[in-house]
Structure formats: structure tokens, C-alpha cells
Amino acid sequence: MGVFEVLRERGFISQCTDEEALKDLLNNGKIAIYLGVDPTSSSLHIGHTVPFYALSHLYRARHTAINLMGGGTGRIGDPSGKTKMRKMLTYEEIDRNILGIKSQLSGFFDFSSENAIIANNADWLADLNYIDFLRDIGRHFSVNKMLSFEAYKKRMETGLSFLEFNYQLLQSYDYYMLNQKYDCRLQIGGDDQWGNIVAGIDLIRRMGGPQCYGLTCPLITSSDGKKMGKSEKGAVFLSADLTSPYEFFQYWRNVDDRDVERFLLLFTFLSTEECHSLGRVRGAGINKSKERLAYEVTRQIHGEEEAEKALSAAHALFAGSGNLNDIPQDIIAVAELQDSGIEVAELLSRCKLCKSKSDARRMITQGAVSVNDQKISDEKAMLTMSDLRDNSLLLKMGKKKYFRFMAE
């Protein structure tokens, strides 16, 4: 099976230009392929990773993977998929975010190898001469055609700044520059990037370049209609500082039964045969498949050691085995537990099991909170030294959310 068929079977292909020619190029040749990411945050979230998994499959098939950091375009912000203008970041914030994203991509690509490249479009965008750019590049773009693309049509209803309107020209110029520098022939991205990708292909053609191609991946939602990577706490980030490896593991462990096979194909590198086999299990056995999904994705993003810890913590909490020391935890000062003690609601808010103290009190009154296996019903309940068990407080919110405070 060629790599194009692998992408198709695993669910990565939504749209592509000239499918037969691209299939032949990917299956029988070796080309450079680029995927861009604007550093709007210090961390990617799960929803961002689908195109990176696709690029990684192509990289493993010995194509050259160009990961383009939007150090230049990030100064403007892509209007695609947005209902309002993005928050403007300082250049220093953009540079810090690039460092965070680079470290996360090292789990997908070996940047010491010849066929994995990190590039930054600030290298050619930051010092552009605006007049020359309009004369040489802008003249190839039709405003009428740009406004026909879905990303711009949607924003015309709520307002589109001239700053953002330039974004498609800059991304198209990225593709042209990468074609010139690395002979890049394919750009991949999410479905919301289709208009920008085909505009880049057209620019390269108008500038006398070779035939180039575009491929987009579907924007993933879960079977219950939720946007991929969204939890009750918000986005599920790849950064351990924003989403702990345990929480990350639990997100995958708790996916809908209907999504297991699809997510195994998209978010792991297990063989397609094993993904189908694990995903088609029915009844109680599907929980083992979910556990395998959670382990594989956590290992890919956080490494084997953190995946093992998360698995052990899950077993300790839900199967009566494993190590409680591996669940998320923090220190609570003994002084806080002395005298009248500390509110349960305060601790739930502090460890972010609840968004705020008022949210915590609401969950307590709904009977969703326990401490050391004892249900808490008083929204103003206090914890003191007498509530410690093995010098710790194990907080549980709902059926599957835990946090442990160790007294020191």
C-alpha cells in the first residue's frame, strides 16, 4: 500500500488537488512537503495535531517534512475559522511560542535528519518592501476571487480588517519561497486552509514555477458533536504545564465508544489492521481499546515514562492496582489544616478540578464531590488534620476526576 492510500484509509484526506497526479508523486517519488503553524500559543492542542500526524506518515515514507513556524504571519493572524480578529501578540511572545511548539514537534520528527526541517517565515516576511511586494506578488491576486473563499465570506458578516485580508498573500508567498528554497511541491493543512493553499499553488504557477499540490485534513469532531480536543476545562494542550499527562491520558481514555477506531487511525501509528481490530471490539472490552488509545497518544506526546505513570494512576484509581503517587498532586501546608482548617471548595478551585469556588460549591451541592471516599454534602465543608488519610487528601469530582494533596 502506498503512502497516499495509507493517508486515505486512516482518514487524513478531505480535499486534494489533482488526486491522481499527487498519488503518483507521493507513492513513487520523494518530495518536500510543508505544514505551517502560527505561534498564537506556547502549545498546540489536540485539534491542531491531525495535519502533523499526516505529515509524520509522509515523513516516515521518506518524504521531506518542512514544519513552517509563522514568525511572520503570526504578527498578523489568520482569519480562517475565526469570527473575530485574533489578539495581537508582541514579537517576543511569538518567539517564545515558537520555542514551545518546536519542542512538541520533536516527538514527531527527528530534526537532526536530512528530511525534517524547521523553517520560520519571518526570515523572508519580516523585512519585505511593501511596494515591491505589491508590485511583484499582489498583482497576481484577484480581490473578487479572494472574497469567494469561505474563510473571507464568513468574516465579511462580522468584519474583516485590511490587516487580515493580506494574510492569504503572505501564506501564498510562503509556499512560493519554500518551493524556491526546498523545491517544496505539496502543502498540507486543515480544511479551513483550503483557500490559502490553492491561492499559493496559483501564485507559484503565475510566477513560472512547477506544478504544485495541496491536501487538507478534515476538522475533527467527536461523535457527540464536540470540537476535537475540547474538555470541560477547555482545550486539551500538548504542554504538560497546561494539561497534565494524567489529564491528557484520561481525555483519550474517556472518548465515546464510537470514536475509538477512528481516533486510533488518526492519532496513533499502530498498523491499520490493529486499529480496526481494537476499534471494533464491543461491550466491556472496548475499555481496553480505549486504554490502549490513551497510552499510545500519551506516549507519543509525553514519552513512555509519563504514559506508564498515567496508566498506573488510572489503574490505582479505577482498578485497585497501580500507584496513587502517579495521579496529579500538590503539597498542602499542615498549617492550613490546623484549627478550623480549609474549605473543600477552596481546594477544588486550587487544583482546578473546578473552575472557581462558586463552581465547586455548586458541584458539592449536586453530590459530585468526595474526599478520601467520603461524600461531601455541605458546600461550606472544612477539612482539618483529622481528615487526612495516609497524610493525604484524595479529592474526587464526578466519576473520573481526581487530585491528591499531600500534607507537609
N, C-alpha and C positions, 0 to 999 in steps of 0.2 A: 504494500500500500504506500503510495507517495504521500509526501507531507501535506499536499493540498487536500487529499482525501482524509487525512488524519484531522485536519482543522475542521473539515466539513462534518465528519462523524462525531466529533467532540462538541459541536455546536458553536464554533467560533465565527462562522461566516454568516453575515447578514446580507451585505451587499458587496459586490466587487465589479471592477471594470474589466471588460473583455475576458470573461472567465476562462475560455479555452486557452488563450494565449498565456494568461497568468498561470494556469495549471501546468502548462508545459514548462514555463520558466522556473517555477518552484520545484517541480518534480525532477527536472532534467538538467538544471543549471545551478549556478551559485551566484547569488546577487546580494547587494546591500539593501536592507530594509530599515525604515525608520519609524519610530513611535515617539511622539512628543508629549511632554507633560509640563504644564505651567506650575511653578512652585508657589501656589497660593496658600500652602500649609507646610508645616515641617514634616508632615507624614501623609502618605497615601492612606486611603481607606479601602475596604474590601471591594467596593464598587469600581474603584479605579483599576483593579488588578487584572480584569479579564483580558484586555489587549496585551498586557505584559506576559500573561501565560501563553497567549497565541504567539507572541514574538519569541518566547523562550522555546516553543516547539520548533519554530523555524531555525532558531539558533542551534538547537540540538541536531537539526538536519544539515548543519554546516553552512548555513547562510550567515551573512554578517549582520549583526543586530546593532543598530545605532539608536541609543537612548538619548533623545534630544531634550536637554533642560531648557525651559523657556525663560532664561535670564533676561532676554529682551522682550519677548511677547508678554511675559508676566508683569511687565511695567504698565501694560495697558489692560489686559484681562480679556478673555474670550467670552463673547456674548452668547455662544452656543449653549442652549439648555438653561439659560438664566432669564428670569423675569425682570431683573433689575441689574444695574451696573455693579460690578464687583467692588469691594473695598480696595482702595489704592494702598499698596504696600510700599514701604521705603526700600531703597536698593539694598540696604543692609539686611532687612528682613528677608528679601528674596534670596540673597546669598546664603543666609543661614538655612533657609528652607531647602535650598538645593543640596546642601551638605546632608541634611536628614534624609532626603529622598534617595540620594546616591547610595547611602549605606543600606537602605532597604532593597535596592535593586541588585546589590551584590549577592543576594540569595538566589537570584535568577540567572545571573550572568557572571562569568569569570572575566573581569576587565583586564586581567593580565594576558589574556589570549588575544590573538590577532582578529578574531571575528566577533569581538564585543567592544563597542566604542561608546564612550560618554562624550557628548558634544554640548555646547552651550550657544544658543543663537544670539546671545549678547555679543559674541565675538564679531558678528557681521551686521547686527542691527543697531548696536548702541551708538555707533559713530556715523550712521548713514547721513548723507547730504540729502535733505528733504526735496529740494528742487530736482536734483539729479534722479532721485528715486521716482518721483512723479513722472519725469520725462521717460525714463528707461523702463519702469515697471508699471506704474499706474495707468499708462496709456493702453495697456493690454486688457483692462478690466472694464466691463460694462456695468454701470450702476443698475440698469434695468434687470440684468441677469442676476446680480448680487441680491437684489431685493426679492427675487423669486425663490431664493433658498429659504427653507423652513426656519432656520435659526434667526434670520433677519425679519421674516414676515411676522413671527411671534412677537419680536421685540418692538416692531413698529406700533403695536397696540398700546404698549406701556411706555415707550420712549427709548430711542436708541441714540447714544451720543456719537458725535463725529469721531471721537477717540476710538470707540469700539468698532465703528464702521471700517476703520483702517485695518482691523485685525486680520481679515481674510487676505489682504495684500501681503501682510508680513508673513503669515503662515505659508502662503504660496511661494514667497521668496525663500523661505527656509528650505522648501523642497527643491527649488532651483539650485540653491547653494550646496545642498547635500548631494545633488546629482553631479554638480561640477566637481566637488571635492572628493566624493567617495564612489561616484557612479551609482548612486542610490536610485533604484528603479521601482520601489514599492513603498508606499506609506500606508500604515495601518492605524486604526483608531476606533473610538466608539461610534455608534450610529449617528450621534449628534455632530460628528466631524465630516460627514459625507460632503457637504457643500464646500468646505475648506479644502478637502482632499482633491476633489475634481477640479477646483479652481487652480490648484498647484500643478496638476497634470497638464491643464490647458496652457498655463504660463510657460512651462518647460517646452511644450510644442511650439508656442509662438516665438520663443527665444531661440528656436533652432535645435533644441535638444532631442534626445531619443524618445521612443515610446515608453511611457511610464504608466504605473498602475496604482490603483487604490483598493483597499479592502477594509470593511468595517465590521466590528463585532457588535452583537446585539447588546442593548442596555438591559441588564438582568434584573428581573423582579422575582420574588418568591411566589409560590403557588397561591398564597393568600393576598397577593397584590402589593406587598410591601416592596419598597425600593431596596435593592441589594445592599447589604452592609449597614442597614439601619436597625437599631435595637431600641429598647425603652429608654436607654440612656443617651441615645443619639447615634452618631456614626461609629462603626467598629473600625478603629485605626490599626495600622500595622505597627505603630510605635508602642513599645511596652510601657512607656510613660503615660500614654493616653488611654490605652486599653491593655490591661494586664494579660499575660499569656494564658492565665486561667480563664479570664472572662472571654478571651478570644476563642479558646478551646470550647467553652460552653456555648458560645454562639452557634458553632457548627454542630455541636452535639444535640442542639435543640431545634434543628431545622425541621420543616414539615416532611413527613414520610415521602410525599410526592416529589420532593426536590432532591432526594438523596442521589439517585442515579445521575441526574443532570449535573449536580454540583461535583460529584466525583469526576466526571468527564472534564468539567471546566477548570476545577481548582486543584486537581492532583495530577501527578504524572504516572499514576498506575495505568497498566495497559487497558485498552478499551474493553477487552474481554473481562478483566477483573472488575472494572467499573460496572459493566452491565450485570455481572453476577451478583455483586454486592448490592446494587441498587434495586434489583428485582426480588429481593427477599421480602416476604410478607409476614405479618404477625409480630410477635415479640422479637424475632430475630433481626428485625430492621434496626433495633437499637445497637446491635454490634456493628452494623454497617455505618451507622451514624458516628459511633465511636472511632471507627477506622477513618472516616472522613475528617473528623475533628483532629485526630492525631496527625494525619498526613499534611493537612493545611497548616497546623501549628508548627510542625517540624520544618516545613518549607519556609515559613516566615520567621520563626523564632529559634529554630535549631532543635536538634534532637533532645538535648538536656531539658529544655523548657517544655517540650512536648511530653516527655516522660513525667516531669513534675506535675503537669496539668492532668495527665491521665491518672497518676497516683492520687492526686487530690480528689478527683471525681470518684474514684473507687472508694476512697476513705469516707466520703460523704454519702454516697448512694448505694454502695455495695458492702459496706462494713469491712473493707480491707484498704490497703494503701496507707498513705502518710498524710495526716492532718497538717503537718508543717508545710505542705506544698500548696495549701489554699492561700488566697490573698490575706495578708495580715499586717498589723502595725502594733506599735507599742502604746499602751496607756499607762500614764504615771499612777503609781499607787496612791499618791496624794489626792487624785481626782475621785478615787473610790472611797476615801475616808469620810467620816462624818455623814453628811446627808447624801453624798455620792453624786452621780452624774445621770442626766436624763437619757433614757433609751433613745429618744428622738434625736438628741444631740449626736450620739454615736452613729446612728443610721445615716444622718446627714454627713458626718465627718468622713465616713468610709465610702460615701457616695452610693450606698445601697438605695438611698432615697435622694431626690433632688434637693430637698430642703427639710427643715424641721417641721414645717406645716404639712408637707407631703408625708413625712414619717408618721406624724400623729394620725393622719388620715388612714394610713396603712395599718397602724396599730388598732384603731377602732374597727377596721374591717376584718380583724383577726388574722392578718397576714404575717405577723412578726412573732418570733420566738427567740429566747436567749438560753443557750445551753439546754435546748429541747423543752423549755418551759414557755408555754404560750403567754404572750403579754397582751393584756386587755385594757389596761389603764394608759391612756395617751400621755399622761404625765408621770409614768412609772420611772423610778430611780433605780440605779444599780450601785451597790456598795461592795465592800470586800467580801461580804457573806455570799455574794452571787457568783464568785469565782469558782471555777471547776478546773482542776489541774492548772491553777494560776492563770486561767484564760476565760474569755467570754466569747462564745461562738454565736454570732448573730445570724439569723436566718430570716430572709424576707421573701415571701411567696414560697414556691415549691423548690426552687433551684438556685437561689442566690444566697451566698454565704460570705461572711467576713469574720476573721478571728482577731481579737485584741488580746495581746499578752501583757500582763501587769508587771511593771518593773519599778 
